[in-house]
């Protein structure tokens, strides 16, 4: 009986292990991307009556009408996914992915639908202020009060604008640039901060929310001031958020009481890492702050490598092995390391870390291109229990964008090659 119980326990433990897809990085990327394309609809739904509309251009105002597909939402997660899809299209030479992003943005700006939601927004705001508008589709376009509203979505619009010039795109891009320059809350030293949960709290997340846009604005306009602003954010965020003892970032820093938040959250660290990789890819070689960003990038790569788990994945809380393994932070680290090695910003040995990360990611991707272990949106709370207990989800842009970016970078990444000890013996000179 004891032997049967041991055998059953062993069998159950084997069954509990996640299956690893046999797809290559490129095959997985296209499988995920094609699923997104095939599942995207371009319509609207009245959530009260169930009616579906192909356009709201001449529809009487109703507060119950919403965009019907999550991939049409105006949200920073879709901005990251748009960037990833355009990178995939460029890598594989297939224009359908860029065409898809263009179709999404035309659906918002150029098909007569936006004015309906502007009326919704104005009516809701008049009735109940900021609280009421959060329930509405596309409210972030009109709100424009935080980087979540306009940073990564604006960044993806810049990429489109450089290939498909459009007045409506450019107007929004310029509006976002003005917001970052004149309206975004900043500390006296120029560091971007938020007014919550404490006044002037620095969020690691905002490194990407800002830099994804600033770097591409510099690329599009050739104005070095955007690169300088982005580089200063990297250096300042490190000054405020870096933990020298653990060699990773805190999720936040409250400037009012001069305290860090409780968590070394994986995705927060990932946002900073991915932001630096984006910046370095676009920053001029002769920019005076480039070397400082590369040095910072190396420091973070060295730090996060120390927290990779045995399965190749990083944990939800980097320094807590009893927290669950999570794919978005993992993907951001794999993306940044692969890009860093390929461009010579990191030592070639780091590609081994990315390879192990990719193996771990593949245990969370199905043969149908379903992506699992995606932590839901996560704010800042003064308790580790909050981070431990964040739910996970499947097939959400929160994870699909970072995962796609990582897979695209790994498609042509070099393989790790170990230098054998015996290959070095002839370099040792015996001196007498």
N, C-alpha and C positions, 0 to 999 in steps of 0.2 A: 504493500500500500504506500509506504514511504517513497519507494522508487517511482511509483506512478505519479505521486504528487510532485516530485522533483522534475520528472519529465514534462508534466503539464506546465509547471511554472516556467521551465526553460522554453517550451514551445510558445507560451504566451508572451514571454519577453522578446522572442524573435519576431513574433507577429506585431509587437508594438513598435518595432523599429520602422521608421519611415522608409518607403521604397525610394530608390534613387533612379530617376529617369536615365535612359541610355542616350538621350539626345546630346548632341554637341551644343556648345554655347550658341552658335548661329541658328541651329534648328530650334532650340528652345525660344530664342528671341523672336523668330518669325512665327512660331506657333502662338506665342502670347500676343504678339502684335496683330496677327490675322484674326484671332478671337475677338480682340477689341474692335477691329474694323467691322467684323461681321455682326457684332452685337449692338453697334451704335445705330440708333434711330434718330430721325430729325423731325420731331413732332412735339406737341404739347398736350397736356392732359388736365381736364378739370377734375380735381381730386374729389369733388363732391358728387358730380353727376356721372363721372366715368367717361365723358365725351373726350375724344382725341381729335386734335386739329393739326393740320400740316403747316398752318400759318396762323398767327394772331394779329396780322396786319389790320384787319377791319373788324376785329372781335370786340364786342362791348366789354367794358372793363369788368373784370371779376377777380376777386382776391384769391379764388380757388384754383386758378390756372397756373400750372408750373411746367417747367421743362421736363420732358418725360424720361430722359436718359442721363445717367450719372456722368457719362463722358462728355455731355454738353454743359455741365455745370461750370460756372465761372469760379474756379477754385485753384489755389496754388498747386494742388496735387495734379490737376490736369495740365498745368503749365509744365511740370516736370515730365509728365508722360508725353506731351507734345515734343519737347526737346529730345526725348529718347527716341521717339518714332522718326523724327527727322534725321537723327544720327544713324539710326538703323538703315533708313533709305539711302543715305549717302554711302554707308559701308557696303551694302549689297547691290547698289546700283538700281534700285527699284523706286520709281517716283510715286508709287501709289501711297506711300506713307506720308510724304510731304503733301500730296494732293488731299489726303484725308484731313490733315491739320488745317490746310487752307479752307476746306469745306466747313470744318467746325467753326473757324473764325468768320467766314462769310455768313454762316447761319446766325451768328450773333450780330454782326455789324452791318451786313449788306443785303439782307433779305426782308427788311421792313419790320422785323420783330421787336427790335430793341425799344421802340417808342412805347409799346404796350406795357412793357415792364418798368419803364421810367414812370409812367402814370401810376402803376401799382405802387411803386416805391414812394412817390410823392404823397399819395393818398394814405398809405400806411404810416409814413413818418409824421404826417400832419395829425393823425389820430392818436398814435401812441409812441412816437419817437423812435429811438435807436432799437428798442426791444422788438418792436413790431416788424421791422424790415428784415430781421434775420430769418424769418419764415419764407421769404420770397426768393424766387429764382433770380439769378444774376444781380442780386442786390449789391454784391461787392464791386461791380463796375461803377455804380453810382456813389457808393459810400466813399471809397478811396481814402480811408482814414488809417490804414495799416498796410504793412508790406504783404500780409496774406492776401489782401485785396488785389494787389496790382504787380507785385514783384516778379514771380516766376511766369505768370500769364503774360505780363509785359515783355519778359525775356523771350518767350516763344514767339510773340508778335514781332520782335526785332528780327529774329531769324527768318520769319516769313517775309518781312518788309524788305530784307536784303535780296530776296529772290522774286518776290511778287509785290512790287510797290503799290501801295493803296493809301489813299488819303485818310480813310477812316482809321486804318491801323496806325498811321503816323500820328494822327491827332491824339490817339490814346497813349501812344509811346511818349509823346512830348508832355502830355498831362502827367504821366507817371514820373517822368524825369523831373518835372517841376515839383511834384509832391516830395520826392526824395531830397531835392535841393532845399526847398523852402518850408515844407510842412511836417516832414517826418520828425518825431521827437528825437532829440539828440542831447547828449551831455555837453558840457562846455568844451570838451576836447574833441567834439565831433562824432563821438561814438553813438551809434544808433541804439536807442533804448525804447522801452514801452512804458506806458503809464500804469500798468498793472502787472502782477497782483500787488506790487508796491509801486509807488511813484518812481519812475526811472529805473526799472528793472531791465537788466541786459539779458536777453535770451540768446542762447547759442544758435537756435533755429534761424534767427534773423541774419546770421552771416550769409546763408544761402539766399534767403528771401531778398536781401539787398544786392549781394554780389553777383548773383545770376543775371540781374538786370544791369548793374553798373558796368560789368565787364563787357557785355554785349553792346551797351551804349557806346563804350569807348571804341569797340571794334567797328561799329557802324559809322560813327562820326569822326573817328581819328583824334578825338579830344582826350589828351592825356589826363585831364583832371578827373575823368571817371575812373581811370585805372588807379590814380593816386588815392582817391576816396576809398575805393575797394581795398587797396593794400593797407590803408590806415585802419580800416575795419578789422582786417585780419590781425594786425599787430595789437590793436587796442583790445579786441575780444580775448586775445591770448593773455594780455596783461590782467584783465579782470576775471577771466574764467578758468585759466590753467591751474591745475593742481600739481605742483612740482613733485610731491611725494608719490602720487599715483601715475603721473605722466599722462593724464587724460583731462578732458574738460568737465567742469561742472555744467549742469543744465542752465543755471542762471546765477546772477549776482544782483543783490538788492543794494542799491547805492544809498538808500535812506538809513539802513542800520548796518551797512557794510558787512553783510553776511552772504555767503554762498547758499544756494539751495542744497537740498539733501542728497540729490541724485547725480550720478555720473551716467546719464541716460544714453543708451547706445545711439539712437537716431539723432539726438542733439549733437553728439560728437561727429556723426556721419554728415550732418548738414555742414559743419565747419570744414570737414575734409573735402567734401564734394565742391564746396565753394572755392577752396584754394585751387583745386585741380582745374576748375573752369577758368579761374582768373589767370593762372599760369599759361593755359592754352591760348589765351588771347592777348596777354600783356606783351608789349614790345620788348624785345631782347635787351634793349639799352635803357629800359626804364630804371631810374635810380633806386626803386624799392624792390625790384625783382629778386635780387639775391636774398633780401630779408624774408620775402614770402617763401622762397625755396627752402631756406633754413628752417622756417616755421613748419613748413609742410613735412620736411624730414623728421623734425622733432615729433610731430603728431603721428606719423607713420610708425616710428619706432615705439611710441607709446601704445598705440592701439594693438600692434602686433603681439604685445605681451598678454593680451586678454583674449586672444582667440581660443575658443573651446576645442575639445578633442575631436569634435565632429566637423570642424572647419567653420562653424557658425560662431557669432558673437552673441552674448546674452543681452537680454532686455536692459539690465543694469550691468554695465561692463565689469564691475568689480564684485558682482554677486553671482556665483555659479549656481545658486539655487533659484535664480530667476530664469524664466524660459528663454530658449534660443529663438532669436527673432531675425527676420529676413531683411528688413529695410536697412537697419544699421549695417548688417553684413554686406548688403549690396553696395552701399555707399563706400565702404572700406575697400571692397574688391575693385570697384570702379576707379577710385582714386589711386590705389596702388598700381593697378594695371596701366593706367594712363601715365603715372609717374615714372614707372620703369621704362615704358616705351619711349618717353621723351627725355630720359636721362636725368630726371630730377631725383630719382631714388636709385639706390644700389640695386643691381640686377638680382641679387639674392631675394629681394622682397617679392619677386614674382611667385616664389613658393607659397608665401602667405596668401596671395590672391588665388592660386590654384586650389589650395585647401578650402578657401572660402567658397570658390565655385562649386566644389564637390558638396559642401554643406548646403548651398543654395539648391542644388539639384535634388536634394531630398525633400525640398519643400515645393517643387514644381512637378506637376503631373505630366504624363505623356500627352494630355490634351491641352497643355499650356495653362492649367489652373495654378495660380500662385497662392500659397497658404502662409500662415504664421506672420501675417501683417499686423503689427500693433496699430490699433485705432488712433485717431488724433488724440494728442496728449498735451495738456497744458502743464502748468507748474503748480505743485502742491507741496506743503511742508511735511510730507510723510512718505517714507519709502513704500509703505503699503499701497499707496495709490499707483505707483509704477509697477509693483509686483502684480497687481490685480487688474491691470489694463487688459481688456479683452483683445482677442485677435480676430481677424476677418480674412476672407478669401476674395481674390479678384477685385481689388479696389485700387484706384489710381494712387492711393497713398503708398502702395508697395510696388505697383506695376511699373511706374516710372523709374524709380531707382533700380529695380531688378533688370529692366530692359537696358538701362545705361551700362550696368555692370556686364551683362552678357555681350553687348556690342563691343565693349573694350576688350573683353577676353577672346573675342573671335580671332584676332590677329596678334594676341600677346605672345611673347617668346616663351618657350618652355624652360623650366628650371633645369639647369645642368650643374651637377655637383662636381667640384674640382677635387679629384682624388689626392690623398696625401702623397702617394708615390709619384704623382706628377710634379711635385714640388721639391723632391729630394735633391735633384741636381742643382737647385739654387742655393743649397746650403754649402758654404765654403768652410772647410776645416782650417783653422788658423793655429799655427804652432808658435 
